[in-house]
Amino acid sequence: MAETLELTVGERVVRVSHPDKVYFPRRGFTKADLVTYYLTVGDGILRAVRDRPTTLERYIHGVEGDSFFQKRAPKNLPDWIPTARIAFPSGRYADEICPTETAAVLWAANLGTFTFHPWPVRRADTDSPDELRIDLDPQPGTDYADAVHAAQVLREVLDGLGLTGWPKTSGGRGLHVFVPIAPEWTFTQVRRAAIAIGRELERREPDRITTAWWKEERGERIFVDYNQTARDRTIASAYSVRPFPHAPVSAPLRWDEVGSAVPEDFDLGTMPGRYAEVGDVHADMDEHAFRLEAALELADRDEREHGLGDLPYPPEHPKMAGEPKRVQPSRAKKETAAGEDA
């Protein structure tokens, strides 16, 4: 077995240790395959993470081994990879890597990073998101085709709000739609806009789409995971390899492909060919910066006319102003009934 592999990326030389180490036994993909893949789609993956604080999802023993999320920059970080300080909901902070060149992605891949989780901010301003991210998450009893239907309805809703989204497969069963926005709103405001968009989807397709935070209330519907826009929540980047045995990747799509593409089309073995043929189909995304006034006006109208306020935050967040109780509905009913019987 080769002990090292050296790859030249621009002005950098990235050293890959143990390149023959098998990372995906079912497919036979090695560490060298993973790192070379990221070199092949270099411009695309860099576009997705450039200047963004990025959490690394690492599998140092391959997909069948243990994993962990590395939020703080590794101690052996090269001096040519910058960092940015991000604040967690708890008030703690961390300095995360912010790739500015493809070599940084390869360096992280050598550490066993499969999936890159960039924040929706840039290192120059880590409190102002420049992407509104919509996560369409299939629930039990639904599948990718249901997510596709939800995405097509979402496209109509976004258009009505003066927004344009760029869709991609999640690498699992769902779909992500990213909307580039001007970095003029807080995490709380962007989340409020996401909730309003989700509720509009729910109104149009109540039997197929839901914003219900509690799983027991979702049913067989696509869940619009609005909390993926909360601070410290991230979504796998475009081109990221996902930690499943068949080595799928999160694939950027054109809207005219959404109805016909399936997640199984895109993996560590097939994406290089697609990339060579069509390039990064989201390459123009950063040329746009849409505004959220219409979506926030929709949120205000929902609250004013329908009494629809905030929704629960993730459990690791401190209690937020206006947030409803974080109590599972079935449990709340039991507690109410117990109080009445007392």
C-alpha positions as CSV (number, residue, x, y, z in Angstrom):
1,M,0.0,0.0,0.0
2,A,1.2,3.5,-0.8
3,E,2.0,5.5,2.3
4,T,1.4,9.0,0.8
5,L,0.0,10.7,-2.2
6,E,0.8,14.3,-3.1
7,L,-1.6,16.4,-5.1
8,T,-0.8,19.8,-6.6
9,V,-3.7,22.2,-6.3
10,G,-2.8,25.7,-7.5
11,E,0.2,26.8,-5.5
12,R,-0.4,24.2,-2.8
13,V,0.8,20.6,-2.5
14,V,-1.6,18.6,-0.4
15,R,-0.2,15.4,1.2
16,V,-2.7,12.5,1.5
17,S,-1.7,9.9,4.1
18,H,-2.7,6.3,3.7
19,P,-4.4,6.9,0.3
20,D,-5.3,3.2,-0.1
21,K,-7.4,3.1,3.0
22,V,-10.9,1.9,2.1
23,Y,-13.5,4.4,3.1
24,F,-16.6,2.8,1.4
25,P,-16.2,-1.0,1.4
26,R,-19.4,-1.6,-0.6
27,R,-18.1,0.4,-3.5
28,G,-14.4,-0.1,-2.9
29,F,-13.8,3.7,-2.7
30,T,-10.6,4.7,-0.9
31,K,-9.3,7.9,0.7
32,A,-7.5,8.7,-2.5
33,D,-10.8,8.4,-4.4
34,L,-12.5,10.8,-1.9
35,V,-9.7,13.4,-2.1
36,T,-9.4,13.1,-5.9
37,Y,-13.2,13.5,-6.2
38,Y,-13.0,16.8,-4.4
39,L,-10.2,17.9,-6.7
40,T,-12.4,17.0,-9.7
41,V,-15.3,19.1,-8.5
42,G,-13.0,21.7,-7.0
43,D,-14.6,24.8,-8.4
44,G,-18.0,23.7,-7.4
45,I,-17.3,22.6,-3.9
46,L,-15.3,25.8,-3.3
47,R,-18.1,28.0,-4.6
48,A,-20.4,26.3,-2.0
49,V,-18.1,26.8,1.0
50,R,-15.9,29.8,0.0
51,D,-15.3,32.2,2.9
52,R,-17.9,30.4,5.0
53,P,-17.3,29.0,8.5
54,T,-17.5,25.3,7.9
55,T,-18.0,22.4,10.2
56,L,-16.3,19.2,9.1
57,E,-18.1,15.8,9.4
58,R,-15.3,13.4,9.8
59,Y,-15.1,9.6,9.3
60,I,-11.5,8.8,9.9
61,H,-12.1,5.1,9.8
62,G,-14.4,5.1,6.8
63,V,-18.2,5.1,6.5
64,E,-18.6,2.1,8.8
65,G,-16.6,3.6,11.6
66,D,-17.4,6.2,14.2
67,S,-17.8,9.9,13.2
68,F,-17.8,13.3,14.7
69,F,-18.5,16.9,13.8
70,Q,-15.5,19.2,14.1
71,K,-16.6,22.7,14.7
72,R,-13.3,24.2,16.0
73,A,-10.4,24.4,13.6
74,P,-8.0,21.5,14.0
75,K,-4.8,22.4,15.9
76,N,-2.7,21.4,12.8
77,L,-4.5,23.9,10.6
78,P,-2.1,25.3,7.9
79,D,-1.5,29.1,8.2
80,W,-3.0,29.6,4.7
81,I,-6.5,28.4,5.7
82,P,-8.3,31.3,7.4
83,T,-10.8,31.0,10.2
84,A,-13.7,33.0,11.5
85,R,-15.3,33.2,14.9
86,I,-18.9,32.1,15.2
87,A,-21.1,32.3,18.2
88,F,-23.3,29.5,19.4
89,P,-26.8,30.0,20.9
90,S,-25.3,29.2,24.3
91,G,-23.0,32.2,24.0
92,R,-19.9,30.1,23.6
93,Y,-17.9,30.5,20.4
94,A,-15.5,28.7,18.1
95,D,-13.1,29.5,15.4
96,E,-14.0,27.5,12.3
97,I,-12.1,27.0,9.1
98,C,-13.2,29.2,6.1
99,P,-11.9,27.6,2.9
100,T,-10.8,30.1,0.3
101,E,-9.1,27.7,-2.1
102,T,-9.7,24.2,-3.3
103,A,-6.6,23.0,-1.5
104,A,-8.3,23.6,1.8
105,V,-11.1,21.2,0.8
106,L,-8.6,18.5,-0.1
107,W,-6.7,19.1,3.2
108,A,-9.9,18.5,5.1
109,A,-10.7,15.5,3.0
110,N,-7.4,14.0,4.0
111,L,-8.6,14.2,7.6
112,G,-11.5,12.0,6.7
113,T,-14.0,14.7,6.1
114,F,-16.9,13.4,4.0
115,T,-19.4,16.2,4.4
116,F,-18.8,19.9,4.6
117,H,-21.4,21.9,6.6
118,P,-20.9,25.6,5.8
119,W,-22.8,28.3,7.8
120,P,-25.1,30.6,5.7
121,V,-22.7,33.5,6.4
122,R,-19.3,34.7,5.3
123,R,-16.4,35.3,7.5
124,A,-16.5,39.1,7.1
125,D,-19.9,39.1,8.9
126,T,-20.9,35.9,10.8
127,D,-24.1,37.3,12.2
128,S,-25.8,38.1,8.9
129,P,-26.9,35.2,6.7
130,D,-26.6,35.5,2.9
131,E,-28.5,32.4,2.1
132,L,-32.1,31.3,3.0
133,R,-32.0,27.5,3.0
134,I,-35.2,25.4,2.7
135,D,-34.9,21.8,3.7
136,L,-37.6,19.5,2.3
137,D,-37.4,16.4,4.5
138,P,-39.4,13.3,3.6
139,Q,-41.1,11.7,6.6
140,P,-42.0,7.9,7.0
141,G,-44.5,7.0,4.3
142,T,-43.1,9.6,1.9
143,D,-40.2,9.5,-0.5
144,Y,-38.1,11.6,-2.9
145,A,-41.0,12.0,-5.4
146,D,-43.0,13.7,-2.7
147,A,-40.0,16.0,-2.0
148,V,-39.9,16.8,-5.7
149,H,-43.6,17.8,-5.6
150,A,-43.0,20.0,-2.6
151,A,-40.1,21.6,-4.4
152,Q,-42.2,22.5,-7.4
153,V,-44.8,24.1,-5.2
154,L,-42.0,25.9,-3.4
155,R,-40.7,27.3,-6.6
156,E,-44.1,28.9,-7.2
157,V,-44.2,30.3,-3.7
158,L,-40.7,31.8,-4.0
159,D,-41.5,33.3,-7.4
160,G,-44.5,35.0,-5.8
161,L,-42.3,36.5,-3.2
162,G,-39.7,37.8,-5.7
163,L,-37.2,35.0,-4.8
164,T,-35.4,32.4,-6.8
165,G,-34.1,29.2,-5.4
166,W,-31.3,26.8,-6.5
167,P,-32.3,23.1,-5.9
168,K,-30.0,20.2,-5.0
169,T,-30.4,16.7,-3.8
170,S,-29.6,16.2,-0.1
171,G,-27.7,13.1,-0.8
172,G,-30.4,11.2,1.1
173,R,-34.2,11.2,0.3
174,G,-34.8,14.9,0.4
175,L,-34.2,18.1,-1.5
176,H,-32.6,21.4,-0.5
177,V,-33.4,24.8,-2.1
178,F,-31.0,27.6,-1.4
179,V,-32.0,31.3,-2.0
180,P,-29.1,33.8,-2.0
181,I,-30.1,36.9,-0.1
182,A,-28.6,40.3,0.8
183,P,-26.8,39.9,4.2
184,E,-29.1,42.5,5.8
185,W,-31.2,40.3,8.2
186,T,-30.5,38.4,11.4
187,F,-30.7,34.7,11.9
188,T,-34.0,35.3,13.7
189,Q,-35.5,37.2,10.8
190,V,-34.3,34.7,8.2
191,R,-35.8,31.9,10.2
192,R,-39.1,33.9,10.4
193,A,-39.1,34.2,6.6
194,A,-38.5,30.4,6.3
195,I,-41.4,29.7,8.6
196,A,-43.7,32.0,6.5
197,I,-42.7,30.2,3.3
198,G,-43.2,26.8,5.0
199,R,-46.7,27.8,6.1
200,E,-47.6,29.0,2.7
201,L,-46.6,25.6,1.3
202,E,-48.6,24.0,4.0
203,R,-51.7,26.0,3.1
204,R,-51.4,25.0,-0.5
205,E,-50.8,21.4,0.1
206,P,-52.0,20.6,3.6
207,D,-52.2,16.8,3.0
208,R,-48.6,16.7,1.6
209,I,-46.6,19.3,3.4
210,T,-46.2,20.3,7.0
211,T,-44.2,22.6,9.3
212,A,-45.1,20.6,12.4
213,W,-42.0,20.4,14.6
214,W,-43.2,17.4,16.6
215,K,-42.8,14.1,14.7
216,E,-46.1,12.8,16.1
217,E,-47.9,15.6,14.2
218,R,-46.2,15.3,10.8
219,G,-47.9,12.3,9.4
220,E,-47.0,11.1,5.9
221,R,-46.0,14.5,4.7
222,I,-42.9,16.4,3.7
223,F,-41.5,18.4,6.6
224,V,-40.3,21.9,5.9
225,D,-37.5,22.0,8.4
226,Y,-37.5,25.7,9.2
227,N,-35.0,25.2,12.0
228,Q,-32.3,24.6,9.6
229,T,-32.2,28.4,9.4
230,A,-31.6,28.7,13.1
231,R,-28.1,29.8,14.3
232,D,-25.6,26.9,14.5
233,R,-27.8,24.7,12.2
234,T,-26.1,23.9,8.9
235,I,-27.0,21.9,5.7
236,A,-24.6,19.7,3.8
237,S,-22.9,21.7,1.0
238,A,-23.4,21.1,-2.7
239,Y,-21.0,18.3,-3.9
240,S,-20.5,17.0,-0.3
241,V,-20.2,13.2,-0.1
242,R,-22.8,11.8,2.3
243,P,-22.0,9.0,4.8
244,F,-24.0,6.2,3.3
245,P,-22.6,2.9,2.0
246,H,-23.1,3.7,-1.6
247,A,-21.2,7.1,-1.3
248,P,-23.9,9.5,-2.6
249,V,-23.3,13.2,-3.0
250,S,-25.4,16.2,-2.7
251,A,-26.0,17.2,-6.3
252,P,-26.8,20.6,-7.6
253,L,-29.7,20.5,-10.1
254,R,-31.3,22.7,-12.7
255,W,-35.0,23.2,-12.1
256,D,-35.8,21.3,-15.4
257,E,-33.9,18.3,-13.9
258,V,-35.7,18.2,-10.6
259,G,-38.6,16.1,-11.9
260,S,-36.5,13.4,-13.6
261,A,-33.3,13.1,-11.5
262,V,-33.2,10.7,-8.6
263,P,-30.6,10.7,-5.7
264,E,-29.2,7.4,-6.9
265,D,-27.9,9.1,-10.0
266,F,-25.2,11.0,-8.1
267,D,-22.4,9.4,-6.2
268,L,-18.7,9.6,-5.7
269,G,-18.2,7.5,-8.9
270,T,-20.7,9.3,-11.2
271,M,-20.5,12.9,-10.2
272,P,-17.1,13.5,-11.8
273,G,-18.5,12.6,-15.2
274,R,-21.5,14.8,-14.8
275,Y,-19.3,17.7,-13.6
276,A,-17.1,17.3,-16.7
277,E,-20.1,17.4,-18.9
278,V,-22.2,20.2,-17.4
279,G,-19.9,21.9,-14.8
280,D,-21.3,23.6,-11.7
281,V,-25.0,24.2,-12.6
282,H,-25.2,26.6,-9.6
283,A,-22.1,28.6,-10.7
284,D,-24.2,31.8,-11.0
285,M,-25.8,31.6,-7.6
286,D,-23.4,34.1,-5.9
287,E,-24.2,36.7,-8.6
288,H,-27.7,37.2,-7.0
289,A,-28.8,38.6,-3.6
290,F,-32.6,38.7,-3.2
291,R,-34.5,40.6,-0.6
292,L,-36.8,39.2,2.2
293,E,-39.3,42.1,2.6
294,A,-42.1,40.2,0.9
295,A,-41.5,37.0,2.9
296,L,-41.3,38.9,6.2
297,E,-44.5,40.8,5.3
298,L,-46.1,37.4,4.8
299,A,-45.0,36.4,8.3
300,D,-46.4,39.6,9.7
301,R,-49.8,38.9,8.0
302,D,-49.9,35.4,9.2
303,E,-49.4,36.6,12.8
304,R,-51.8,39.6,12.5
305,E,-54.7,37.8,10.6
306,H,-54.3,34.2,11.7
307,G,-52.5,34.4,15.0
308,L,-49.6,32.4,13.7
309,G,-46.6,33.3,15.8
310,D,-43.2,31.6,16.3
311,L,-42.6,27.9,16.2
312,P,-40.4,25.8,18.6
313,Y,-36.6,26.2,18.3
314,P,-34.2,23.2,18.5
315,P,-33.6,21.9,22.0
316,E,-30.1,23.3,22.3
317,H,-31.3,26.8,21.8
318,P,-32.1,29.0,24.8
319,K,-35.8,29.9,25.2
320,M,-36.6,32.7,22.7
321,A,-39.1,35.5,23.1
322,G,-42.5,34.6,21.7
323,E,-41.6,31.0,21.3
324,P,-44.3,28.4,22.2
325,K,-43.7,25.8,24.9
326,R,-41.3,23.1,23.9
327,V,-43.6,20.3,25.1
328,Q,-44.5,17.4,22.9
329,P,-48.3,17.7,22.2
330,S,-49.2,14.3,23.6
331,R,-47.3,15.0,26.7
332,A,-48.9,18.4,27.2
333,K,-52.3,16.8,26.9
334,K,-51.4,14.2,29.6
335,E,-50.1,16.9,31.9
336,T,-53.2,19.0,31.4
337,A,-55.5,16.0,32.1
338,A,-53.4,15.1,35.2
339,G,-53.8,18.7,36.4
340,E,-57.6,18.6,35.9
341,D,-57.9,15.3,37.8
342,A,-55.8,16.6,40.7
